[in-house]
Structures are given as C-alpha cells and as structure tokens.
Amino acid sequence: MIAKRNFPVIDGHVDTVYKMPKDKRIFSEQSEIGHYDLSRMKTGNVQAALFAIYPTSSLNYILKSLDIWFKLVMNRENGLMQIKNLNDFQKALSLEKKGAILHFEGAGGIDNNLRFLRIAYQLGLRTLGLSWANINKFATGAMFKDPQKETGLTNKGRELVAEAQSLGITIDVSHLNEPSFWDVYEVAQQPIFASHSNARSIVDHPRNLTDDQIKAIYEKKGTIGINFSMGFLNAEKPGEDNYEMGFDAIKTQIDHIAKIADINTVAIGSDFDGANTPNCLKDCSKYPDLWNYLFEEGYSVQDIEKISHKNLMRVFKDTWKHNSI
C-alpha cells in the first residue's frame, strides 16, 4: 500500500526562486536548507510546481527574478522543464524532468497598457496573482495584520483580469483582500484559484479565506491550495509558529473546505521556501507521509489523487489555451 500513497504532486506555490539565492544553495544538490531541490522533489514525487516570481512590485524586480528563474530552469543539471501547455506535463514525465510553471506573485510591475502581460505570456507566464500584501494600480492585497484596506480592483485591474483570462493565464486570488476578491469573482469568466490559502473559520488570519469565499471559488469550479505555513494553520494562535503541529492541522483544513465546497475544491499550495512549516512537513520530501496520514484517516485513493494533482490540473485545462505555446 505504501507505493500507492506516493502520489504525484502538482504544488500550487513555492518561493524557491526567491529563497535559493539567499540561502546560497544549489538546486541540483541535495540540501537540508530550505524546502525544495531536485533530490527532495524526487523523494516527494513532485511532478511540477508553480515557481513564483517575487517581488513583483516593479518591472525591474520582475526582470531580476525572471533572470534567476530562467537560469534555474534552463540549467540541465537541475532536471527541470518549463511547462507552457497541457502536453508539457506528460512530456516532462517522459523525459524524467520536473515541471516548472511560471507564476507572478503580484502584478504591480505590469504596465497600464498590459504590454508586459502579453510579453510575459509569450515567456510562459501561466498563473498570475494580482497583488501581494500591498496596494498597486490593479488591486489591493490582504494585509498580514489589521486594519485591512477597503479598496478593491481598479478599472485597470478589471481590464487585467479580462486580458489575462483571454490569453490563457489562470487568475490567483490568494493574496487579495475581500473587496478585490469579490471584484475578481464578478469579472472572471473562467475558474479562479487560491494558490496558497486556508480556511479563516478554522484559523482566523486575514490571509485565509472566509467560508463565502470558499463557496465562491467552488462556484467558479476553482481550487484552493492548502498552505503549510504554520501561521495559517495554527488555530490556537493564528499567525504564530508551532513546529510540533501535526498532519491533523492539514486534515482539518481539507475537511472544512470539502464540507463547505467539495473535495474537487482542494489542492496543494505549500508555500515551501516562502514560509515556516511544521516539522512533519519540513520539506517537499515529506509529501508521501502526508498522503499516508490522509489515507489512514479515511481519505480514498481517488480523493488524494484529486488533492495532490488532479484538481489543479483540471483548473489548468479549463483556463489555459489548448494551443498555448
């Protein structure tokens, strides 16, 4: 049974591009620093991940991070392959490569005319968050601490959502404040997803989603990537770290979202290399332990397949252009 529980993973959010240079580690070499490298991806059976570009508040920041991103992915020793279309997932598997999906964690550096959005799509941008914990010309983010801002999408932000979806870029609502979220819900014509967020009624943190937001993502046929950050999992002390938390904290989030919406709404968005995670999920090599726990707690093979990769893949099928480059 152990082999059946080592499910393929599509991870909805990792900050390795930002963190790796700071740690001065090499992706092709196994490390105990950080959360992601080629060896640990293999152990955890991570088939692909959204490797985020951050920060994105200016074009200069984006370009610097893109340079790091492409150096990482194009280096053959790293065993990565950029995913630009649905066929690339199978191609990467056949080549024994790990998939890297280009993601912007915020849109502040994109110009008002959206020229760079279209250029970024040609570079392979396939998922886009509109803001981080800040305010830009498109949207307002959820602040990590109250008070929250009351502004939502600007007119330019509405244009950005429409243009991105027309290109075949999936809209990520994880960092949006509530007014911006509901504006996206109104504008979006395709499924949306929260790449790395949890349920606020379980852990009362402004970065987590209300039950109404969870239901709205379900109505849009989207997904919510469970975030492993201890601050978003700690029900007793939201925002604080507790390294001794167990897999039950993850299961509680999955249980709740599946109850409020359904199992098709649950995915994984670890926030590895961007957050402090409990010891039980100290890096991406621990995914099989999580699946083993969920299986023993009553989740079926079909359920875990949906959580680990199928739900996110379904959203990509519904939002990416089938003839994308």
N, C-alpha and C positions, 0 to 999 in steps of 0.2 A: 504493500500500500504506500510505502514511503515514496517510491518513484512517481506514483500518480499525483502526489501532492506537490511536486516540484513544478508548479505551473509556470508557463511563460508569462512574463510581466511586461506590460507597457506602462512605464512610470510617467505620470502626468506632469511632474515638475521636479527638476533638480537644478541646483545652482553651482554645479561643478566648474563651469566656465569662469565664474566669478571667484570661486574659492580656491581652485587649484593653484593659480599663480601666487596667491597669498601664502599658501602652505608650502610653496616651493617643492611640490611633489610632481612626479612624472606619471601620467595616466597609464602607460604600458607596464609600470612596475607596481607590484602589489605593495600596499601600504597599510599601516594601522592608523594613519592620519586621515581625517575626513571620512567620507562615506562611499565614494564611488571611484573605482578604477576598473580596468578591463578584467582583471582576475576576479574581483568581487562581483562584477556583473555576471560573469560566467557561473560562479557558485550560486548566485541568486536566481539564475535563469532569466535575467532581464534581457529581453529581446530588443527593446527600444525604449528611449526616454525623450522627454521634451527637455533639451538642454537650453536653459533660459539665458537670454541676454539681459544683463542688469549691471549698472543702472542704465536707464533709457531716457533720462530727463532732457538730454540734449543730443543732437546729431553727432557731436564729437564723441560723447560717451558710447553711443551705439556703434560707431565706426571702430573705436578702440576694441570693444568687446567682440565685434564681428571678426576682427583680425585674429583675436585669440581663438574664437570659435572655429574658424576655418583651418587654422594651424592645427588645432586639436583633431578635427575630423579628417583632414587630408593626410595626416601623418600615418603611414601604413602600419607602423609599429603599434598604433593604438587600437587597431582592429575595429574601427568604426566605419559606418557608411551613412551618408546623408539620406534621409527619407524625404522624398519630394512628392511621391504619389503612392497610391494604394498598392501597386505592384511591387514597390520597393521593399515592403515588409518581407515578402516571400523571397525576393532576390537577395536581401541581406542574410536571410536564414540559409539559403542555398550556398552562399559564399562564406558562411560561418563568420559573419560580421555582426556587430551590434549596431542597431539603428539609432541615428541621432536626428531629432526633429528640431528645426529652428523655431524658437519661441521668443517673443519680446515680452518681458515683464513690465509693461507700461508703454505708452505711445507718445510721451511728451516730446521726444526728439523728431517726430514726424512733422513735416511742414504742413501749413494750412491747405495747400493745394493737393496734398496727398500724393505728390510725385514720388517721394521716397517710399511710401507704402507700396506703390506699384513696382518700384525697383526692388524693394525687399522681397516681394512675392517672386520675382524672377530669380532672386538669390536663394529662394527656397523657404521663405517665411510661410509657415502653415498654421500657426496659432498665435493669437495676439491678445494680451491684456491691455486695457485702456489707461490704467494708471497704477501707481504703486500707492503707498500711504502718503499721498500728496495731492495737490490740485494742479492740473495742467489745462491746456487750451481745449481739451476734449472732454474730460471727466474729472470727478472728484473721488479720491480713494477713501477707504475706511481707515481712520487713524487708529494707531495701536492703543491709544488711551483717549478717553473722553476729555473734552467735549468733541462731538462729531460735527462736521460741516453739513450744511443743509443744501448745498448746490448739487445739481445733477449733471446730466450731459449738456454740453453746449450745442448750438446748432451745428458747429463743426464736428462735434462728437457724434451726432446723429448721422452726418454725412460719412464719417469714418466707418461706423458700423455697417452702413449700407454698402459702401465701396468694398470693404474687406470681405463681406459675405458674397458679394458678386464676383470677387476674384477667386474665392475658394479658400478663405482664411477663417479658421474657427475662432469665434469670439470667446474669450476667457473673462469671467466676471468675478474671479476670486478676490481681487483687492478693491473692488468698488464699494463705495458707501451705498446706503439703501436707496436714496433718490436716483443715483446713477444706475444702479441695478435695475430699478423699475423702468427707467427710460430705455435701457437696452432691451428689456423684456417687451416693451411696446414697439420698438423699432425692428427687432430681429425677425427675419422671415425664415430662419433656419434654426436648428438646435444650437444652444449655447452650453458652455460647460464651466464649472468652477474647478480649475485645475488643482488647487490645493487648499481646501476649506473643510471645516467640520460643522457640526450642528450646535447652534448657540443655546438651544434649550437644554442641552446636556452640559456644555461648557460656556458660560456667559462671558464671551470675549467678542469685542466688536468685529474681529476678523472672521468670526464664524457666521454661519447663515441662519436666519430665522426659519421657522417652520414654513411660513408663507413663501419664502424664497426657495426653499427646497421643493415645495409643491410646484412653484413656477418653473423651475428647471425641469422637473418631471413632465409638466405640460408641454414644454418645448422639446421633449424627447432627448434631453441632455443628460449629462453625468456630473457627479461630484467626486473629486479625487480626495480621498481621506488623507489628511495632513498628519504626519508623525511628530510635528513639533510639540514638545511637552506643554508649552504654554496654551496650546489649543486643545489639549487632551486632558488637562488637569481640572477635573470637575470641582475638587475641593478648593483649589487655589488657582483660578484661571490666570494665565499669564506667567505662572511660576514653574520652575523646573522641578521634576521629581524623577530621578533616574531609576527608581525602583518600580515605577509603574509597569504593569504587565500588559499582555496582549488583550486582556479584558477591556482596557480603555479603548482600543481599536474596535473591538467587537461591539461595545456599547454604541459607538458612532454608527457602525454599519447597521446594527439592529434598528436604530432610530430612523435612519434615512430610509431603510427598506420598509419600515412601518408607515412613515409619513408619505412616502412615494412608492417605490418598489425596488426589487433587487437590481433591476436594469438601470437604476439611477446611481449605483455605487461603483466607483472606480478607485484607483490609487493615484495620489499626488503627494509623494513622500515628503517633499521639501528637503531631501537629503542634500548635504553640503550648504544648506541655507538656514538650518535650524538645529537646535539641540534636541536630540531624540533619546528616548529611554534606552536603557542597557539592552533590553530584549530586542531592540531594533537599532543596534549600534551602527549598522551599515547595511548596504543592499544585499550582502551575502545572507542575511537573516530572513529573507522572504520565505524560504521553504518552512522555517519554523512557524511563521505566521499562518501559512496555509494549513500546516499540520494542526495547529491550535483550532482554527475555524472548522476544520473537518471534524475534529473530535468534539467540538461544541455543537455539531448538528448541521453545519452548512454542507450542502451537497457538492459533488464534483462540478456539476453544472453551475451552481451558484458561484463557486470560487473561480471558475473559468471566466464568468462574466465580470467579476470584481477585478481579477488580475489583468485582463487584457481585452475581453470581447466587447464590453460596454464602451470603452474608449474607442475601439476600432469602429464600432457601429456609428459613433458620432462623426468620426473622420469620413466614413463612407457617405454620410448624409450631408457633409459640409464641404468637403474638398471636391474640386472639379475632377471628374474621372479622366480627363485628358490632360491633367496638370503636368507640367514639365518635370 
